[in-house]
Amino acid sequence: MTVTGPLLPLIADEFGKSVGTAGIIVTAFVLPYGACQLIFGPIGDRIGKLRIIALSLGCSTIFTVAAGFVDTLESLVILRFMTGVTLAATVPLSMAYIADEVPYAIRQPVMGRYIKGLIFGHIAGACCGGLWAEFFDWRTVFIAFGVLSAIVSSVLWIAAGRHPRVQNALAHRPKEILATYLEVFRVRRSRDVIITATIEGVVIYGLLAYFGAFLRYEHNLSYLAIGLVLAAYGVGGGIYSFAVSPIVRTLGERGMVIVGTASLAVCYLLLAVVPVWWACIPVFLIAGLSFYTFHNTMQTIATELSPSARGTVVSFWVFTLFVGQGVGVTLFGLIIDLLGYDTALISASLSVAALGLWFQRRLYL
């Protein structure tokens, strides 16, 4: 999911495109990834979340490996599109499965431990993307990750076979699925969480795709150095995951939203003004900690929007998040190509601050 970020400058150069244009490979992944949540969520509720996660990950292996053999940007776009389709079930159904098993009172810390896996994946994506770009053909990173996903999906499929099969006929009927979606929008709290996820996808995830290119063109870093600097973002998230329990006790949900978005907004402003590349490392670290402080709070709230159909509703929440990201990648690509990275960072900073202020107020109306 994240490996293409550090590779964007190299892919853009190889195919003779601007970074904003090459960013289409990110959009090509996130839009179907988001859209297919609407399919996999109800199916997971119907026949079992673990089985669908394993099958989804296994199918993605085909397209991930194939991306290592492309010779045109168009081919890479198509394969990333299909990877987004097949990977769509993994994260939201994992969160829904945890929510099924863990009471809400202790779910935030447990979800935080799950997030560690996502964070380590984020770090691996940044580091491996930079490492491969520096020392090997960038295509081989897709082959390596494809092999790893094949192994993991096989192990997970065996584990899923030990769980009893789910029989929830209502979860598969279109009438009930549509009713569940409509109910989400009828409830103000649910509607606010969906709106926030969409905007977060635009102003946070959308800009995230260009951090590698920012370090390449603004600070002239090698691809290896880019990967290592971007890993600091994941390390910040790792700090959050280890400290999630005291953070929750100290700040509470509302405080986590305020502190997370405010400090992330400041980090974006600092990236626009820091004069030397090494100063970006602590900024990215704090940005990662800030992002997960806000994001994990919102996704924990999302798991409780509809306890009777968690797979469907959490998948819908992720759908709106990644639709927002698809829009954001395109939007920030245009801003960067036309106005530069500083404008993109400043506009994202103001947007994140406004989003946090709005959402924390809506939480307790």
C-alpha positions in Angstrom: 0.0 0.0 0.0 2.8 2.5 0.8 5.8 1.4 -1.2 5.0 3.5 -4.2 5.5 6.8 -2.3 9.3 6.6 -2.2 9.4 5.3 -5.7 7.3 8.1 -7.3 10.3 10.3 -8.3 12.1 7.3 -9.9 8.9 6.2 -11.7 8.2 9.7 -12.9 11.8 10.0 -14.3 11.8 6.6 -16.0 8.5 7.2 -17.8 9.2 10.9 -18.6 6.3 12.3 -16.5 6.0 14.9 -13.7 5.6 13.7 -10.1 2.0 14.9 -10.1 1.3 12.8 -13.2 3.0 9.8 -11.8 0.9 10.1 -8.7 -1.9 8.5 -10.7 -0.5 5.1 -9.6 -1.4 6.0 -6.1 -4.9 7.1 -7.1 -5.3 4.0 -9.2 -4.8 2.0 -6.0 -6.8 3.9 -3.5 -10.0 4.5 -5.4 -10.8 0.8 -6.1 -9.5 0.0 -2.6 -12.0 2.3 -1.2 -14.9 1.5 -3.6 -14.6 -2.3 -3.0 -15.2 -1.9 0.7 -18.8 -1.7 -0.2 -18.5 -5.2 -1.6 -16.2 -6.9 0.9 -17.8 -5.6 4.1 -21.2 -7.3 3.6 -19.5 -10.5 2.3 -17.3 -10.6 5.4 -20.3 -10.2 7.7 -22.0 -13.0 5.7 -19.3 -15.8 5.5 -16.6 -14.8 7.9 -14.1 -11.9 8.1 -10.9 -14.0 8.4 -11.7 -16.1 5.3 -12.3 -13.0 3.2 -9.1 -11.3 4.5 -7.0 -14.4 3.6 -8.6 -14.8 0.1 -8.3 -11.1 -0.6 -4.6 -11.0 0.3 -3.9 -14.1 -1.7 -5.5 -12.8 -4.9 -3.6 -9.5 -4.6 -0.3 -11.5 -4.9 -0.9 -12.0 -8.6 -1.1 -8.3 -9.4 1.6 -7.2 -7.0 4.1 -9.6 -8.6 3.0 -8.6 -12.1 3.8 -4.9 -11.3 7.4 -5.9 -11.3 7.4 -6.6 -15.0 5.8 -3.5 -16.4 7.3 -1.4 -19.2 4.8 1.5 -19.4 3.2 3.7 -16.8 -0.3 2.7 -18.1 0.4 -0.9 -17.4 1.5 -0.1 -13.8 -1.7 2.0 -13.4 -3.8 -1.0 -14.4 -2.0 -3.4 -12.1 -2.1 -1.0 -9.1 -5.9 -0.7 -9.8 -6.3 -4.4 -9.6 -4.1 -4.6 -6.5 -6.4 -2.1 -4.9 -9.5 -4.1 -5.8 -8.1 -7.4 -4.3 -6.5 -5.8 -1.2 -9.7 -4.0 -0.2 -10.9 -6.5 2.4 -7.8 -6.7 4.5 -7.6 -3.7 6.9 -11.3 -2.8 7.5 -12.4 -6.4 8.0 -9.4 -6.9 10.4 -10.7 -3.9 12.5 -14.2 -5.2 12.4 -13.0 -8.6 13.5 -11.2 -7.1 16.5 -14.3 -5.1 17.3 -16.4 -8.3 17.3 -14.0 -9.9 19.8 -13.0 -7.0 22.1 -15.4 -4.9 24.3 -15.5 -1.1 23.5 -14.1 -0.2 27.0 -10.7 -1.8 26.2 -10.8 -1.6 22.4 -8.7 1.5 21.9 -5.5 -0.1 23.4 -6.2 -3.4 21.5 -6.7 -1.5 18.3 -3.5 0.3 19.0 -1.6 -3.0 19.1 -3.2 -4.0 15.8 -2.1 -0.6 14.4 1.5 -1.6 15.3 1.4 -4.1 12.4 0.1 -1.4 10.0 2.9 1.0 11.3 5.6 -1.6 10.8 4.2 -2.1 7.3 4.4 1.6 6.7 8.0 1.7 7.8 8.8 -1.3 5.6 7.2 0.3 2.7 9.2 3.5 3.1 12.5 1.8 3.9 12.2 -1.0 1.3 11.0 1.4 -1.4 14.0 3.6 -0.8 16.4 0.7 -0.5 15.3 -1.0 -3.7 15.3 2.3 -5.6 18.9 3.0 -4.5 20.5 -0.4 -5.1 18.2 -2.4 -7.3 15.6 -2.1 -10.1 12.5 -0.6 -8.4 10.4 -3.3 -10.0 11.9 -6.0 -7.8 10.3 -4.6 -4.7 6.8 -5.6 -6.0 8.1 -9.1 -6.7 9.5 -9.4 -3.2 6.3 -8.1 -1.5 4.2 -10.4 -3.7 6.1 -13.4 -2.5 5.7 -12.3 1.1 2.0 -11.7 0.8 1.6 -15.2 -0.7 3.2 -16.7 2.3 1.1 -14.7 4.8 -2.2 -15.3 3.0 -1.5 -19.1 3.1 -0.8 -19.1 6.8 -3.9 -16.9 7.4 -6.1 -19.2 5.3 -5.1 -22.2 7.4 -5.9 -20.2 10.6 -9.2 -19.1 9.3 -10.2 -22.7 8.6 -10.1 -23.4 12.4 -12.8 -20.8 13.0 -16.5 -21.8 12.8 -18.2 -20.7 9.6 -20.5 -17.6 10.0 -24.1 -17.8 8.8 -25.6 -14.4 8.7 -28.1 -14.3 5.8 -29.3 -10.8 6.5 -25.8 -9.4 6.0 -25.9 -10.4 2.4 -29.3 -9.1 1.3 -29.1 -5.8 -0.7 -32.1 -4.4 1.1 -30.5 -4.8 4.6 -27.1 -3.5 3.3 -28.8 -0.4 1.9 -30.8 0.1 5.1 -27.5 -0.1 7.1 -25.9 2.6 5.0 -28.9 4.9 5.2 -29.0 4.4 9.0 -25.4 5.6 9.2 -26.3 8.9 7.5 -29.4 9.4 9.6 -27.5 9.4 12.8 -25.6 12.7 13.3 -22.6 11.1 15.1 -22.1 8.5 12.4 -22.5 11.1 9.7 -19.9 13.3 11.3 -17.4 10.4 11.5 -18.0 9.7 7.8 -17.5 13.3 6.8 -14.3 13.5 8.9 -12.9 10.4 7.3 -13.5 11.7 3.8 -11.8 15.0 4.5 -8.9 13.2 6.3 -8.4 11.2 3.2 -8.1 14.4 1.1 -5.8 16.6 3.3 -3.7 14.0 5.2 -3.5 10.8 3.0 -3.5 12.8 -0.2 -0.4 14.8 0.7 1.3 11.7 2.3 1.9 10.2 -1.2 4.2 13.1 -2.1 6.6 13.2 0.9 9.1 11.1 -0.9 9.1 13.4 -3.9 9.3 16.4 -1.6 12.5 15.1 0.0 14.0 14.3 -3.5 13.3 17.6 -5.1 13.5 20.0 -2.2 16.4 18.5 -0.3 18.1 16.4 -3.1 18.3 13.2 -1.1 19.2 9.8 -2.4 16.4 7.2 -2.6 17.9 5.3 0.4 17.9 8.5 2.5 14.3 9.2 1.5 13.3 5.8 2.7 15.0 6.2 6.0 13.7 9.7 6.6 10.1 8.6 5.8 10.5 5.7 8.2 10.5 8.3 11.0 6.8 8.8 10.3 6.2 5.2 11.0 8.5 5.3 14.1 6.3 8.1 15.4 3.3 5.9 14.9 5.2 3.1 16.7 5.7 5.4 19.7 2.0 6.0 19.7 1.1 2.3 19.6 3.4 1.6 22.6 2.1 4.6 24.6 -1.6 4.4 23.6 -2.9 3.4 27.0 -1.4 6.4 28.9 -2.3 8.7 26.0 -5.9 7.6 26.2 -6.1 8.1 30.0 -4.4 11.5 29.8 -6.1 13.1 26.9 -9.4 11.2 26.3 -11.0 11.0 22.9 -11.6 14.7 22.5 -8.1 15.7 23.6 -6.6 13.2 21.3 -8.4 14.7 18.3 -7.4 18.3 19.3 -3.7 17.5 20.1 -3.3 15.1 17.2 -4.6 17.5 14.5 -3.0 20.6 16.0 0.5 19.1 16.2 0.2 17.5 12.7 -0.8 21.0 11.3 2.3 22.5 12.9 4.5 19.7 11.5 3.3 20.5 8.0 4.2 24.1 8.4 7.7 23.2 9.7 8.3 21.0 6.7 7.7 24.0 4.5 10.4 26.1 6.3 13.1 23.7 7.6 16.4 24.6 5.7 18.2 21.3 6.0 17.1 17.7 5.3 18.0 16.2 8.7 15.6 18.6 10.4 12.8 16.7 8.6 13.5 13.6 10.7 12.1 14.8 14.0 9.3 16.6 12.2 8.2 13.4 10.5 8.5 11.5 13.8 6.2 13.9 15.6 3.9 14.0 12.5 3.5 10.2 12.7 2.7 10.3 16.4 0.2 13.1 15.9 -1.5 11.4 13.0 -2.1 8.1 14.8 -3.3 9.9 17.9 -6.1 11.5 15.8 -6.7 8.7 13.3 -6.8 5.8 15.8 -9.3 7.7 17.9 -11.6 8.2 14.9 -11.4 4.6 13.7 -12.1 3.2 17.2 -15.3 5.4 17.2 -16.1 4.0 13.7 -16.0 0.4 14.9 -19.0 1.2 17.2 -21.3 2.9 14.7 -23.2 -0.3 14.1 -22.3 -3.3 16.3 -24.8 -5.6 14.5 -23.1 -5.0 11.1 -19.5 -4.0 11.9 -17.9 -5.4 8.7 -20.4 -3.5 6.5 -20.1 -0.2 8.4 -16.4 -0.2 9.0 -15.8 -1.0 5.4 -18.0 1.9 4.4 -16.0 4.2 6.7 -12.8 3.0 5.0 -14.5 3.5 1.6 -15.0 7.2 2.3 -11.5 7.6 3.7 -9.9 6.2 0.5 -12.2 8.0 -1.9 -11.0 11.1 -0.1 -7.4 10.0 -0.6 -7.9 9.4 -4.3 -9.3 12.9 -4.6 -6.5 14.3 -2.4 -3.6 12.7 -4.4 -5.0 14.2 -7.6 -5.6 17.6 -6.0 -2.2 17.9 -4.3 -0.5 16.6 -7.5 -2.0 19.6 -9.3 -1.0 22.0 -6.5 2.5 20.7 -6.5 2.9 20.9 -10.2 1.5 24.4 -10.5 2.4 26.1 -7.2 5.0 24.0 -5.5 5.4 21.9 -2.3 5.3 24.9 0.1 1.8 25.8 -1.0 0.7 22.2 -0.7 2.1 21.9 2.8 0.6 25.2 4.0 -2.9 24.5 2.6 -2.8 21.0 4.2 -1.8 22.4 7.5 -4.7 24.9 7.6 -7.1 22.2 6.5 -6.0 19.7 9.1 -6.3 22.3 11.9 -9.8 23.3 10.8 -10.8 19.6 10.6 -9.7 18.9 14.1 -11.5 21.9 15.6 -14.7 21.0 13.8 -14.7 17.3 14.6 -13.9 17.7 18.3 -16.8 20.0 18.7 -19.2 17.7 16.9 -18.1 14.7 19.0 -19.9 16.1 22.1 -22.8 18.1 20.8 
